[in-house]
């Protein structure tokens, strides 16, 4: 059972809260939930998520916008007194797209476009009858706030599938996004561009300078770009666009209008170098428990170079990611590896081109597959075997290079190569060998972007030695093909993927692979057998889906996925388990037309079932959930899930033992989120579970409060508390002293978990900010007497288990993680980071009663680990 008490993770837990809101992540992909922490820190420029609109048959013909050539460079001051703005044609036919699709805007918006040999210029005038009520909040770059916004969207390839978004609010806070697959946004893309804003008696203005060097387009004498403008008015909740952006259709970039008039733009010189210097002081433990604080200094560089008009090389030498926020604390008691999001900018930027939909959550969100970049630079895999307290905690990346681009014919190209250093533990033994990671991805658009096919391969090569050969694979390869096709006015989509894997190594390492948590060949009742002589393992995976994401009020998706027992991608991908078949269906009503009772409503139903490759049912459930935005812009949520509708058997819970019946039960969740426009924004979610003849009971509550003290200062405080009585939790395996057979020991578990997340944000200017984040995490568990499976597939609890006289013991886990980051962008693309990372962690195998005060005192009595870091980078555009 996974206990991760961020609000988004609360709906992904297989046990306990399991799938009570199975589609909340899916809804977040369609509508940015008001007041959610994720929406306020990353939000997208449309305020819609990734499941928005396409070209609608029968829509009125759109007149293109025309750009005029500037004879002199406009002064970037938010004023329209430059000569070029007096003669540039105006775009003013904006229409409302939220809450009313096609409605007449309350306020007028006027936009003009110009260009010269180096940049595209946009001047926008946002009229407002109450300028003193315009909401303009300061924040760090790329952080979405509940402000007014103006957004420029460019499709420079004019392929109706890829594009760039440049957003600004009246306070001058910038956000930018790279768009791929027509609607997916990559918020980690950071371009070098300028904008000036001004609030005056008519409303507010934004004047953009967008260098041609920051986006790609083919070499030709005349260009037509895709173009869209969007405006958000925070206090009214109104959003308008040119041309009309339809939320009831599929796609986003494909709805853009045209920008014409671009003549004889010279090919820009695209070369950017960002060297950095860094000094760092890190707590290190030494033999005997002493703690030292060595000072380290290093240099490195990032390089971005245009190989052609449509290909870009990104490279990093000795990259450092010390300014990246720490992962949230998690106590994972499940049989599966915990997934963590990538946070490092080098791997995040352009990650969409490497996406291969091998396994996805609801409505194709949260896809995981052949590339999980957290494997690169990971914690050394043999730390627990050869490491000690003084051993390095992360593998060092020596160098990384990435080539991405798109040709005029619609071929997307992505290549990645990374080398990590050999890491050494106690007595000079290897805890992570030198490793080379390589990825190649191709995707070809067909039928004007309505269809496409692709291929992807990955390779991992390790330089093994006497210490690593028995435990790690020498080589690992994966490869696959995939395809998609939109039809029915682009509202329907069919997809497929087929992939295979091959790993090679010493027989001992392949034996270990067969018996790990992904494969479990040693199980006594699965028909699989462990072969201790094998030196390789191979497998296949297939996936097909049929979806409706546009047109009318209904949406649906049906998916089938299959993984053979030998399928293995975890050397560079992410795979929770092999030997599995999955079928699921999702159906939803999206009510986007406002009424007296709601602004928007989403009603979803989900049904799913899992089997092993041999046909053993391992999971089945049915879920329904509702998400309603009230006219006041508050949100209401509720959901309920029934699991094990038909008999199901968990073949992983015993960690190599027999499959155990999954008890039937139900989960429930309800939630409310406050109006994001207010100074004080409350949120509350509660939920729980009942099942296993009443023996499995849990209740959790997650309050959150966001407070905006001023336009510069905001804070949020969230907490999570869960009380759970788990009817049968796996404790450990052992070998029977008499028979030599494997025994899987379980016990009822009484567990209490508390966590909290505290954030403070102070923004002095759009380029100078301070962010503070801290998280305490406390979990106490008390096991009852140990139990052995008697008849593990029995329907009744009493028949399923044989209780022993042995006490199961317990655990106490305490952890604190925090980051303090001061960031100053002292010139475009050049930054100074001052960082303090602080952590404490302790785990004890002893039972006890949860008591908040003593637990917190014990937490801050643990030895601290501190990292102080100063990093200075300087952007060069020679």
C-alpha positions in Angstrom: 0.0 0.0 0.0 1.4 3.4 -1.0 0.9 6.3 1.2 1.7 9.5 -0.7 -0.2 12.5 0.7 0.0 15.0 -2.1 -3.5 15.5 -3.3 -2.9 14.1 -6.8 -1.3 11.0 -5.5 -4.2 10.4 -3.1 -6.2 9.1 -6.0 -3.6 6.7 -7.4 -3.3 4.3 -4.4 -4.4 0.8 -5.3 -5.4 0.0 -1.8 -7.3 2.2 0.7 -8.1 5.3 -1.4 -7.5 3.2 -4.5 -9.7 4.6 -7.2 -12.4 6.6 -5.5 -11.5 9.5 -7.8 -10.1 7.3 -10.6 -10.4 10.0 -13.1 -9.5 13.1 -11.2 -6.1 13.2 -13.0 -8.0 12.7 -16.2 -10.3 15.7 -15.4 -7.2 17.7 -14.6 -6.1 17.0 -18.2 -9.3 18.5 -19.5 -9.9 21.4 -17.1 -7.4 23.0 -14.7 -9.2 22.5 -11.4 -9.7 25.8 -9.6 -7.4 26.3 -6.6 -5.4 23.1 -7.0 -1.8 23.4 -6.1 -0.7 22.0 -9.4 -2.8 24.4 -11.4 -1.2 27.4 -9.6 2.3 26.3 -10.0 2.3 25.0 -13.6 -1.2 25.7 -15.1 -1.4 25.9 -18.8 -2.0 29.1 -20.8 -5.5 28.1 -21.9 -6.6 27.2 -18.3 -7.9 24.0 -19.9 -5.3 21.2 -19.6 -4.4 18.9 -22.5 -7.8 17.7 -23.8 -9.1 20.7 -25.7 -10.2 21.4 -29.4 -9.8 21.0 -33.4 -10.9 22.4 -36.7 -14.7 22.1 -36.8 -16.4 21.1 -40.1 -18.6 23.9 -41.3 -16.9 26.6 -39.2 -16.9 30.0 -40.8 -13.9 31.0 -42.9 -11.3 32.9 -40.9 -9.6 35.9 -42.3 -5.8 35.7 -41.7 -3.8 38.2 -39.6 -1.2 40.2 -41.5 2.3 41.1 -40.2 4.0 44.2 -41.5 7.7 44.7 -41.8 9.2 47.2 -39.3 11.6 49.7 -40.8 13.0 50.4 -37.3 13.0 48.3 -34.2 10.0 49.1 -31.9 10.8 50.3 -28.4 9.7 47.7 -26.0 7.8 49.9 -23.5 4.2 48.8 -23.6 3.2 51.9 -25.6 1.9 52.0 -29.2 3.6 55.2 -30.3 6.1 53.4 -32.5 5.5 54.2 -36.2 5.0 50.5 -37.1 2.0 50.2 -34.7 0.2 53.1 -36.5 0.2 51.3 -39.8 -0.2 47.6 -38.8 -3.5 45.9 -39.5 -5.6 45.3 -36.3 -7.0 42.0 -35.2 -10.0 42.6 -33.0 -12.6 39.9 -33.9 -12.2 38.2 -30.5 -14.9 35.8 -29.3 -15.6 34.3 -25.8 -14.7 30.7 -25.4 -15.3 30.3 -21.7 -17.7 30.1 -20.1 -19.9 30.7 -23.3 -18.5 29.4 -26.6 -18.9 32.0 -29.3 -20.3 34.7 -27.0 -19.7 38.4 -27.4 -16.7 39.6 -25.2 -17.4 42.0 -22.4 -14.2 44.0 -23.2 -12.6 44.8 -26.5 -9.1 43.4 -27.4 -6.9 44.8 -30.2 -3.7 43.2 -31.5 -1.2 44.2 -34.1 1.8 42.1 -35.5 5.1 43.3 -37.0 8.5 41.8 -37.8 12.0 42.5 -38.9 15.0 40.3 -39.8 15.5 39.2 -36.1 12.2 39.0 -34.4 8.4 39.0 -34.4 6.7 41.8 -32.5 3.1 41.8 -31.1 1.3 44.7 -29.5 -1.9 43.9 -27.6 -4.3 46.4 -26.1 -6.7 44.8 -23.5 -9.5 47.3 -22.9 -11.1 47.2 -19.4 -13.8 49.5 -17.9 -12.3 49.1 -14.4 -8.5 49.3 -14.7 -8.1 49.5 -11.0 -9.7 46.0 -10.7 -7.3 44.3 -13.1 -5.6 41.4 -11.2 -1.9 41.5 -11.6 0.0 39.1 -9.3 3.8 38.8 -9.1 5.3 35.3 -9.2 8.4 33.5 -10.4 8.6 32.9 -14.1 6.4 30.0 -15.4 4.2 30.1 -12.3 0.6 30.5 -13.2 -1.4 32.8 -10.9 -5.1 33.8 -10.8 -4.2 37.0 -12.8 -5.3 38.5 -16.1 -3.3 37.0 -18.9 -2.6 37.6 -22.6 -1.2 34.7 -24.7 0.4 34.5 -28.1 0.4 31.1 -29.8 2.6 30.4 -32.9 2.7 27.4 -35.2 5.9 28.3 -37.0 6.0 25.0 -38.9 2.3 25.6 -39.9 1.8 21.8 -39.5 -1.3 22.2 -37.2 0.4 19.9 -34.6 3.3 21.8 -33.0 3.7 25.3 -31.6 4.9 27.7 -29.0 3.0 29.7 -26.4 4.1 33.0 -24.9 2.0 34.3 -22.0 2.3 37.4 -19.8 0.2 38.9 -17.0 -0.2 42.7 -16.3 2.7 42.5 -13.7 5.0 41.3 -16.5 5.4 37.7 -15.3 6.3 35.5 -18.3 5.3 31.9 -19.1 6.2 29.9 -22.2 5.3 26.4 -23.4 6.2 24.1 -26.2 3.2 22.3 -27.7 3.3 18.9 -29.4 0.7 16.4 -30.6 -1.7 19.3 -31.1 -2.5 19.8 -27.5 0.2 18.5 -25.1 2.1 21.3 -23.4 5.7 21.2 -22.2 6.0 23.9 -19.6 9.8 23.3 -19.0 10.7 24.9 -22.3 12.3 28.3 -21.6 12.9 30.6 -24.5 14.8 33.9 -24.4 12.2 36.6 -25.2 11.1 40.0 -23.9 7.8 41.6 -23.1 6.7 45.0 -21.6 3.4 45.5 -19.9 1.6 48.7 -18.7 -1.7 49.3 -16.9 -3.3 52.6 -17.9 -6.7 54.4 -17.9 -8.0 52.2 -20.8 -7.0 48.8 -19.4 -3.6 47.2 -19.9 -1.1 46.6 -22.7 1.5 44.0 -23.6 4.3 44.4 -26.2 6.2 41.3 -27.2 9.6 40.8 -28.8 9.8 37.1 -29.9 13.3 36.4 -31.5 13.1 34.1 -34.6 16.1 32.2 -33.1 13.9 30.8 -30.4 11.6 28.8 -32.7 11.9 26.8 -35.8 10.6 27.2 -39.3 11.7 26.0 -42.8 13.9 28.1 -45.0 11.8 29.7 -47.8 11.1 33.2 -49.1 7.5 33.6 -47.8 6.1 32.1 -44.6 2.7 31.5 -43.2 2.6 30.8 -39.4 -0.3 29.4 -37.4 -1.5 32.1 -35.0 -3.8 32.4 -32.0 -4.4 35.0 -29.4 -6.0 34.3 -26.0 -7.0 36.6 -23.2 -8.0 35.8 -19.6 -9.9 38.1 -17.3 -9.5 36.8 -13.8 -12.1 38.7 -11.9 -15.0 37.6 -14.3 -13.6 34.2 -15.2 -14.1 35.1 -18.9 -11.7 33.9 -21.6 -11.7 35.2 -25.2 -9.7 34.2 -28.2 -8.9 34.9 -31.9 -9.9 32.8 -33.7 -12.6 31.1 -31.7 -11.1 28.3 -29.6 -13.7 25.5 -29.3 -13.4 23.5 -26.1 -15.9 20.9 -27.4 -13.6 19.7 -30.2 -10.2 17.9 -30.1 -6.9 19.6 -30.5 -5.5 23.1 -29.9 -2.8 24.1 -32.4 -5.0 22.8 -35.2 -7.5 25.6 -34.4 -5.1 28.4 -35.0 -5.7 31.0 -37.7 -3.0 32.1 -40.2 -0.4 34.8 -40.0 0.7 36.0 -43.5 2.9 38.8 -44.7 6.2 37.3 -43.5 8.7 37.8 -46.3 12.4 37.1 -46.7 13.2 36.3 -43.1 16.9 35.3 -42.9 17.7 32.0 -41.3 18.6 32.9 -37.7 21.8 31.9 -36.1 20.9 29.6 -33.3 23.8 29.1 -30.9 23.4 29.5 -27.2 26.0 28.6 -24.6 25.3 28.9 -20.8 28.3 28.2 -18.7 28.0 28.0 -15.0 30.1 27.9 -11.8 28.9 26.3 -8.7 30.1 26.0 -5.1 28.4 23.6 -2.7 28.7 22.5 0.9 27.1 19.2 1.7 26.8 17.1 4.9 28.7 13.9 4.6 28.6 11.0 7.1 31.9 9.2 7.8 32.9 6.1 9.6 32.0 6.2 13.2 29.0 8.5 12.7 30.9 11.7 12.5 29.5 14.3 10.0 31.7 16.5 7.9 30.8 19.4 5.6 33.3 19.4 2.6 33.2 22.3 0.2 33.0 21.5 -3.5 33.3 23.7 -6.5 32.7 22.8 -10.1 32.0 24.2 -13.5 29.8 23.1 -16.4 27.9 24.3 -19.4 24.7 23.9 -21.3 24.8 24.2 -25.1 21.9 24.8 -27.6 22.8 24.9 -31.2 20.8 24.8 -34.4 22.1 22.0 -36.6 19.7 23.1 -39.4 16.6 25.2 -39.6 14.6 22.4 -38.0 17.1 20.5 -35.8 18.5 21.5 -32.5 21.3 20.1 -30.4 21.0 20.4 -26.6 24.1 19.3 -24.7 25.2 19.4 -21.1 28.7 19.0 -19.7 28.9 18.1 -16.0 25.3 19.2 -15.4 24.2 20.0 -11.9 20.6 20.1 -10.7 21.0 21.2 -7.1 18.4 23.9 -7.5 15.7 21.3 -8.2 13.1 20.7 -5.5 13.3 17.5 -3.5 10.8 14.6 -4.1 7.9 14.4 -1.6 8.3 11.8 1.2 6.6 8.5 0.6 6.4 5.3 2.7 5.9 2.5 0.2 4.5 -0.7 1.6 3.2 -2.0 -1.7 4.8 -4.7 -3.9 5.6 -2.2 -6.6 8.2 0.5 -7.2 7.3 4.1 -6.4 7.1 6.4 -9.5 8.5 9.9 -9.1 8.1 12.8 -11.6 11.1 14.1 -13.5 12.1 17.5 -12.2 15.5 18.2 -14.0 15.2 20.8 -16.8 17.5 19.1 -19.2 15.4 15.9 -19.3 12.0 17.8 -19.1 12.5 20.1 -22.0 11.3 18.4 -25.2 10.4 15.3 -23.3 7.1 15.0 -25.3 8.9 13.9 -28.5 10.2 10.8 -26.6 6.8 9.8 -25.3 5.8 6.2 -26.2 2.5 5.2 -24.9 3.3 1.8 -23.4 1.1 2.1 -20.3 -1.2 5.0 -19.4 -3.6 6.0 -16.7 -7.1 7.2 -17.3 -7.8 8.8 -20.7 -4.1 8.5 -21.7 -2.8 10.7 -18.9 0.3 9.8 -16.8 1.8 7.7 -19.6 4.9 5.7 -18.6 6.9 3.6 -21.0 10.2 3.0 -22.6 11.9 6.2 -21.3 11.9 7.0 -17.6 14.7 9.6 -17.4 14.9 9.2 -13.6 16.9 6.1 -14.3 19.7 8.4 -15.5 21.7 9.8 -12.6 19.9 7.5 -10.2 20.8 6.6 -6.7 23.5 3.9 -7.0 21.8 0.5 -7.4 24.2 -1.4 -5.2 24.4 1.1 -2.4 22.7 -1.3 0.0 25.3 -4.1 -0.8 28.6 -2.2 -1.1 27.9 1.3 0.1 28.2 3.0 3.4 27.2 6.4 5.0 30.0 8.2 3.2 29.2 6.8 -0.3 27.7 9.1 -3.0 24.0 9.3 -2.9 23.5 9.9 -6.7 25.3 8.9 -9.9 27.2 11.6 -11.6 26.2 12.5 -15.2 29.4 13.2 -17.1 27.8 14.5 -20.2 24.4 14.5 -22.1 23.4 15.4 -25.6 19.9 15.6 -27.2 18.9 16.3 -30.8 15.3 17.2 -31.5 13.5 18.6 -34.5 10.8 18.3 -37.1 11.2 18.3 -40.9 8.9 20.0 -43.4 7.5 16.6 -44.3 6.2 16.2 -40.7 8.9 13.8 -39.5 9.7 14.4 -35.8 13.2 13.3 -34.7 14.5 12.8 -31.1 17.9 11.4 -30.1 19.3 11.3 -26.6 22.7 10.0 -25.3 24.0 10.2 -21.7 27.1 8.9 -20.0 27.2 8.4 -16.2 30.3 8.0 -14.1 31.4 4.8 -12.2 30.5 5.4 -8.5 32.5 3.8 -5.7 31.4 2.7 -2.3 33.2 1.2 0.7 36.6 -0.3 0.1 36.6 0.8 -3.5 33.8 -1.5 -4.6 31.5 -0.4 -7.4 28.0 0.7 -6.4 27.1 1.9 -9.9 29.1 1.1 -13.0 29.9 3.6 -15.8 26.8 3.4 -18.1 25.8 4.7 -21.5 22.1 5.4 -22.1 20.8 6.0 -25.7 17.4 6.7 -27.1 16.1 7.3 -30.6 12.6 8.3 -31.6 11.0 9.0 -35.0 7.4 10.0 -35.6 5.9 10.7 -39.1 2.7 12.6 -39.6 0.4 11.5 -42.3 -2.8 12.8 -43.9 -2.2 16.4 -42.8 -1.5 15.4 -39.2 -4.7 13.3 -38.8 -2.6 10.1 -38.8 0.9 9.1 -37.8 3.3 6.3 -37.3 6.4 6.1 -35.2 9.3 4.0 -33.9 11.5 4.1 -30.8 14.5 2.2 -29.6 16.5 2.4 -26.3 19.8 0.9 -25.3 21.7 0.6 -22.0 25.3 -0.6 -21.8 27.1 -1.0 -18.5 30.8 -1.4 -17.9 30.5 -4.2 -15.3 33.2 -5.6 -13.0 33.6 -8.3 -10.4 31.2 -6.5 -7.9 28.5 -5.6 -10.4 28.4 -8.6 -12.7 26.2 -10.8 -10.4 23.6 -8.1 -9.8 23.2 -5.9 -12.9 22.4 -6.5 -16.5 25.3 -5.8 -19.0 23.0 -4.8 -21.9 19.3 -3.8 -22.1 17.4 -3.0 -25.3 13.8 -2.0 -26.0 12.1 -1.1 -29.3 8.7 -0.5 -30.5 6.4 0.9 -33.2 3.2 2.9 -32.7 0.5 4.6 -34.7 -2.6 6.8 -34.5 -5.5 7.9 -36.7 -8.1 10.6 -36.2 -11.4 10.3 -37.9 -15.1 11.5 -37.6 -14.2 15.2 -38.0 -11.1 14.6 -35.9 -13.2 13.8 -32.8 -12.3 10.1 -32.7 -8.9 8.6 -32.4 -7.5 5.0 -32.7 -4.0 4.1 -31.5 -1.8 1.1 -31.3 1.7 0.2 -30.0 3.8 -2.9 -30.1 7.1 -3.1 -28.3 9.7 -5.7 -27.3 12.5 -5.9 -24.8 15.8 -7.9 -24.5 18.2 -7.9 -21.5 21.5 -9.8 -21.3 23.9 -10.5 -18.5 25.5 -13.0 -16.2 23.2 -16.0 -15.3 23.2 -14.7 -11.7 21.8 -11.3 -12.7 19.2 -12.8 -15.0 18.2 -15.2 -12.2 17.7 -12.2 -9.9 15.7 -10.5 -12.6 13.3 -13.5 -12.9 12.6 -13.4 -9.2 12.3 -9.6 -8.6 9.0 -7.7 -8.0 8.3 -7.2 -11.7 8.4 -10.8 -12.8 8.1 -13.3 -9.8 8.7 -16.4 -11.8 9.2 -18.3 -8.5 5.5 -18.1 -7.6 4.1 -21.6 -6.8 0.8 -21.2 -8.7 1.5 -19.3 -11.9 2.8 -21.9 -14.2 6.2 -20.1 -14.6 9.5 -21.6 -13.6 12.8 -20.0 -12.8 15.7 -21.0 -15.1 19.0 -20.3 -13.3 21.1 -20.9 -16.4 19.5 -18.2 -18.5 21.7 -15.3 -19.6 18.9 -13.3 -21.3 15.3 -12.4 -20.9 12.9 -11.1 -23.6 9.2 -10.2 -23.9 6.6 -8.3 -25.8 3.9 -5.7 -25.0 0.9 -4.5 -27.0 -1.6 -1.7 -26.6 -4.7 -0.6 -28.6 -7.2 2.2 -27.8 -10.2 3.8 -29.3 -11.2 7.3 -28.0 -13.6 10.1 -28.5 -12.2 13.4 -27.2 -14.3 15.9 -29.2 -17.7 16.7 -30.5 -20.9 17.0 -28.4 -21.0 16.4 -24.7 -19.8 12.8 -24.5 -16.3 11.4 -24.3 -15.1 7.9 -24.0 -12.0 5.7 -24.3 -11.5 1.9 -24.4 -8.1 0.4 -24.0 -6.5 -3.1 -24.0 -2.9 -3.6 -22.9 -0.8 -6.8 -22.6 2.7 -7.5 -21.2 4.2 -11.0 -21.5 6.0 -12.5 -18.4 9.5 -11.7 -19.8 8.9 -8.1 -20.8 11.5 -5.9 -19.0 12.1 -2.2 -19.6 13.2 -0.9 -16.2 16.9 -0.4 -17.1 15.7 2.9 -18.8 11.9 2.8 -18.7 9.3 2.4 -16.0 7.4 -0.8 -15.5 5.5 -1.8 -12.4 5.0 -5.5 -13.4 5.1 -7.9 -16.3 2.7 -10.8 -17.0 -0.4 -8.7 -17.2 -3.4 -7.9 -19.3 -5.5 -4.8 -18.8 -8.8 -3.8 -20.2 -10.6 -0.6 -19.2 -13.3 1.8 -20.3 -14.0 5.4 -19.5 -17.2 7.3 -20.4 -17.9 10.9 -19.6 -20.4 13.8 -20.0 -18.8 17.2 -20.3 -21.3 20.0 -19.7 -19.5 23.1 -20.8 -22.5 25.4 -21.3 -23.1 27.5 -18.2 -26.5 27.4 -16.5 -28.0 28.9 -13.4 -26.6 26.0 -11.3 -23.1 25.5 -12.7 -20.4 26.9 -15.0 -19.0 23.5 -16.0 -19.6 19.9 -15.0 -17.8 16.6 -15.7 -19.5 13.3 -15.0 -17.4 10.2 -15.4 -17.7 6.5 -15.1 -14.9 3.9 -15.3 -14.7 0.2 -15.4 -11.5 -1.9 -15.6 -10.1 -5.3 -15.0 -6.6 -6.9 -15.0 -5.5 -10.5 -15.6 -2.2 -12.3 -15.7 -1.1 -13.5 -19.1 -2.4 -16.9 -18.1 -5.9 -15.5 -17.4 -5.9 -15.1 -13.6 -8.1 -12.1 -12.7 -6.0 -9.8 -10.5 -8.1 -6.7 -10.3 -11.5 -5.3 -11.2 -13.5 -2.2 -10.3 -16.2 0.2 -11.2 -16.0 3.9 -10.5 -18.1 7.0 -11.0 -17.1 10.6 -10.1 -18.5 14.1 -10.6 -16.7 17.4 -10.8 -18.8 20.6 -10.8 -17.7 24.2 -11.0 -20.4 26.5 -9.5 -21.2 30.0 -10.8 -19.1 31.3 -7.9 -16.1 29.4 -9.3 -16.0 27.0 -6.4 -15.6 23.3 -7.3 -17.4 20.3 -5.9 -16.1 16.8 -6.3 -17.3 13.4 -5.2 -16.7 9.8 -6.3 -17.2 6.2 -5.3 -15.5 3.0 -6.4 -16.5 -0.6 -6.0 -13.6 -3.1 -6.3 -13.5 -6.8 -6.7 -16.9 -6.9 -8.2 -15.9 -10.4 -9.4 -13.4 -12.6 -7.6 -9.8 -11.3 -8.1 -6.5 -12.6 -6.8 -3.4 -10.5 -6.1 -0.4 -12.5 -7.4 2.2 -9.9 -6.3 1.2 -9.2 -2.7 3.0 -12.2 -1.2 6.3 -11.2 -2.9 6.8 -14.6 -4.6 4.3 -16.5 -2.6 0.8 -17.7 -3.8 -1.9 -15.4 -5.1 -4.2 -14.0 -2.4 -7.8 -13.1 -2.9 -8.4 -9.4 -3.2 -11.2 -8.5 -0.7 -14.2 -6.8 -2.0 -15.0 -3.3 -0.8 -15.7 0.3 -1.8 -13.9 3.6 -1.6 -15.4 7.1 -1.4 -14.1 10.6 -1.7 -15.7 14.1 -1.6 -14.0 17.5 -2.0 -14.6 21.2 -2.3 -12.2 23.8 -3.7 -12.5 27.6 -3.2 -12.7 30.4 -5.6 -9.1 31.0 -7.0 -9.7 34.7 -7.3 -10.0 35.3 -3.6 -7.3 36.2 -1.1 -8.0 33.1 0.9 -8.6 29.9 -1.0 -9.7 26.9 1.1 -9.7 23.3 -0.1 -10.9 20.2 1.7 -10.9 16.5 0.5 -12.0 13.6 2.6 -12.4 9.9 1.8 -12.0 6.4 3.0 -12.5 2.7 2.4 -14.5 -0.2 3.8 -14.1 -3.8 2.9 -12.9 -7.4 3.7 -15.9 -8.1 5.8 -15.5 -4.9 7.7 -11.9 -5.7 8.7 -10.3 -3.2 6.3 -11.2 0.4 7.3 -9.6 3.7 6.5 -10.4 7.4 6.7 -8.3 10.3 5.4 -8.7 14.0 5.3 -6.7 16.6 3.3 -7.2 20.3 4.0 -5.4 23.0 2.1 -5.4 26.7 2.6 -3.8 29.2 0.2 -3.3 32.8 1.3 -2.3 35.7 -0.9 -1.2 38.5 1.4 -0.3 40.8 -1.5 0.6 40.7 -5.1 4.1 39.8 -4.1 3.6 37.4 -1.3 1.6 34.1 -1.1 1.6 31.1 1.0 -0.1 27.7 1.2 -0.4 25.1 3.9 -1.7 21.6 3.2 -2.0 18.6 5.5 -2.9 15.0 5.2 -4.0 12.6 8.0 -4.9 9.0 7.5 -6.0 6.4 10.0 -6.1 2.9 8.5 -6.9 -0.6 9.8 -5.5 -2.9 7.1 -6.9 -6.4 7.3 -3.8 -8.2 5.9 -0.5 -6.4 5.2 2.5 -8.4 3.9 5.3 -8.2 6.5 8.2 -10.4 5.3 9.0 -13.8 3.7 11.1 -16.5 5.4 12.1 -20.1 4.8 10.3 -22.8 6.8 12.9 -24.5 9.0 11.3 -28.0 8.5 10.2 -28.1 4.9 12.5 -25.4 3.4 9.4 -23.9 1.7 8.9 -20.2 1.3 6.5 -18.7 3.9 4.8 -15.4 3.3 4.0 -13.7 6.5 1.1 -11.2 6.8 -0.5 -9.3 9.7 -3.3 -6.9 10.4 -1.9 -3.4 10.4 -3.0 -0.4 12.5 -1.3 2.6 10.8 -1.5 6.4 11.3 0.2 8.7 8.8 0.5 12.5 8.9 2.2 14.8 6.4 2.1 18.5 5.6 3.4 20.8 2.9 4.3 24.4 3.6 5.1 26.8 0.8 6.0 30.5 1.0 6.6 32.6 -2.1 7.9 36.1 -2.3 8.4 37.8 -5.6 10.2 41.1 -5.5 10.2 41.5 -9.3 9.4 39.1 -12.1 13.1 38.2 -12.2 13.8 38.0 -8.4 12.0 35.6 -6.2 12.3 33.5 -3.0 10.6 30.2 -2.6 10.4 28.1 0.6 9.1 24.6 0.8 9.0 22.1 3.7 7.4 18.8 4.4 7.2 16.8 7.6 6.1 13.1 7.1 5.3 10.8 10.0 4.0 7.3 9.9 3.5 4.8 12.7 2.4 1.2 12.2 1.5 -1.6 14.7 1.2 -5.1 13.4 -1.0 -7.7 15.1 -0.1 -11.4 15.2 1.5 -12.8 12.1 -0.6 -14.9 9.7 0.2 -17.4 7.1 -2.0 -18.0 4.0 -4.1 -21.1 4.7 -6.4 -21.1 1.7 -5.2 -17.8 0.1 -8.0 -17.8 -2.6 -10.8 -18.5 -0.1 -13.7 -16.0 -0.2 -14.0 -15.7 3.6 -11.3 -14.0 5.7 -11.3 -16.7 8.4 -10.7 -19.4 5.8 -8.0 -17.4 4.1 -5.6 -17.0 7.0 -3.9 -19.1 9.7 -3.0 -16.9 12.7 0.2 -17.7 14.5 1.3 -16.8 18.0 4.1 -14.5 16.8 3.8 -10.7 17.2 4.3 -8.8 14.0 6.1 -5.8 15.6 5.7 -2.5 13.9 7.5 0.6 12.5 8.0 4.3 13.0 9.1 6.4 10.0 9.9 10.1 10.3 11.2 12.4 7.5 11.6 16.1 6.9 12.5 17.6 3.5 12.8 21.2 2.6 14.1 23.6 0.0 14.8 27.3 0.2 15.6 28.8 -3.3 16.4 32.4 -4.1 16.5 33.0 -7.9 17.6 36.1 -9.7 17.5 36.3 -13.5 20.0 39.2 -13.7 19.8 39.3 -17.5 17.7 37.3 -20.0 18.7 33.6 -19.7 21.3 34.3 -17.0 20.5 33.3 -13.4 21.9 33.2 -9.9 20.6 30.4 -7.6 21.1 30.4 -3.8 19.8 27.2 -2.4 19.5 25.5 1.0 18.3 21.9 1.1 17.6 20.4 4.5 16.6 16.9 5.3 16.2 14.4 8.2 15.1 10.8 8.0 14.8 7.9 10.4 13.1 4.4 10.4 12.8 2.1 13.3 11.4 -1.4 13.4 9.3 -1.0 16.5 5.6 -0.5 17.2 4.1 2.4 19.0 1.1 4.6 19.2 1.0 7.7 17.0 1.4 10.9 19.1 1.9 14.1 17.1 4.0 16.1 19.6 6.5 13.4 20.5 6.8 12.4 16.8 7.7 15.9 15.7 10.2 16.3 18.6 11.8 13.0 17.6 11.8 14.1 13.9 13.8 17.2 14.6 16.1 15.2 17.0 17.4 13.2 14.0 20.8 14.1 12.5 20.4 16.8 9.8 21.6 16.7 6.2 22.3 20.1 4.7 23.3 21.3 1.3 24.2 24.9 0.6 24.6 25.8 -3.0 25.5 28.9 -5.0 25.1 28.6 -8.8 25.8 31.3 -11.3 25.1 30.9 -15.0 25.6 33.3 -17.9 23.7 33.1 -21.2 25.7 33.7 -24.4 24.3 34.1 -27.8 27.5 34.6 -30.0 
